[in-house]
Amino acid sequence: MLYGDNLPPNHQTTLTNDLNENVIKEGGSGVCMMSNTWKDDQHPSFINFISSFLRANSFRLNCVPVAPDFIFNCGGVSVAFMFVTNWNCNDTSIIFARVQKLKGQFANLYVVVTLPTKEQNDSFIRSFFKYGMELGRPIFVLVQDLEMGFEKIVKIGHARGVCKRQNAISKLKAEREGSVQGMDVFLRVVSSIPGIDNHDANSLNQAIGSIEAIAKASREFILESTDLSADKADIITRFFRDPKFYLSSKIM
């Protein structure tokens, strides 16, 4: 997939505000790892912009010897970026060879390419098909200037982290709902035993566990592990062992 840009002139301020709001909502941002090699090829003023932008959005910056130009770790997910800041129309093979190499190493890879002129844009399109790139593998993000490109990188990295956190929260919520539903079933089954109420069922659940474990528990173990009386311990063991007894009981 190819992404272009039509952001308004104040896109930097808007993006910063949006990210800061999300940082507050989600409880933090993440870490940005910048390649030492890539950094050495950039103008110091652009590196200063990157540092300031990350700091304003609560990202920690580390300069390390990594293969991609950037790796963002947000919300437990790592996203790799290749950032082409100088498109050379006369030598594009090196860029696409590197794309192919990184694509095989990183599951989450984006390639951001700065194309300020029509000539460079046309060159990119020709090269994209010449070197057999597959749409969406990886995703290419086309921008008009350096600052816009890096802002896109931060926004993508942050968005992937937010999605990861939301997915984790959804799974946790589903697990909790499943646990509650499972406990409801447990209480209905155990409290259906004659003479056993919800308090007894909760006591059995906390001390012994599942219905299967309760069914296998001896009378003595039930008395030692719970506050149930001897009569109730007798009833439980008879319920799970005596067909005449449990067939006469009805589970509602």
C-alpha positions, 0 to 999 in steps of 0.5 A: 500500500502507498500512503501520500500526504495532504496534511494542513500547514499546522499538521505538526502542532495538531499531531503533537496535540493528538499524540499527547492526548493519547499518551494521557489516555493510554498511560504512556508512549514508548521508546524510539531506537534510531540507527547510528548509521542513519543518524550520521547521514542526516543534517544536525538540524533535522536530528535536533527536530527529531529529538525535540519532537520525540521529547514533546511527545514523551518518547525516549530516544536511544541511538543504537546500531540497528538494521532499520533506520528506526524501531519504535516500541510502543505498548509491547509491539515493535515497529521497524521503519526505513526512512529514505530522506534523499531519493536518488533517481539515478540509483534506486536499486540499493534502496529496494535491495535494502527494502527486500532484506529488511522485509524478511527480517521484520514483520512490522516494517514501513518504508517512508520515502521523501519525494519533494519533486514530481521527477522523484515521484515518477522515478519512485513509481517506475522503480516500485514496479521495476523491482517487483514490490508487492502492495502492502508488503511492506507498506510505503509511506510517501511524503513531501518533506523530512519533518512530515515523514518523521511525524508520520513515523511517530504517529504510525508507531504510536497507533500500532502500540495503542491497537496492541494495548486495546487488543490486550484490554479486550482479551482481558475483559473477555477472560474476566467475563468468562471467569464470572460466567464460569463462577455463576455456573459453578455456584448454580451446580454446587448449590443445587446439592441438597443442604448446600448454599452459596456460602458453602459453594464459595468455600468449596471453590476457594479451598478445593477448586473445580467441581471435578476436584470437589467430586474427587475430594474425600469427606476428611479433606472437605472437613479439613479444608473448609468450614462445612459441617460433617453433615454437609461433607457427608452430603457432598461425598454421597452426591458425587458417589451414590447414583441413587442420591445424585439422581434424586437431586435436580440442578436448576 
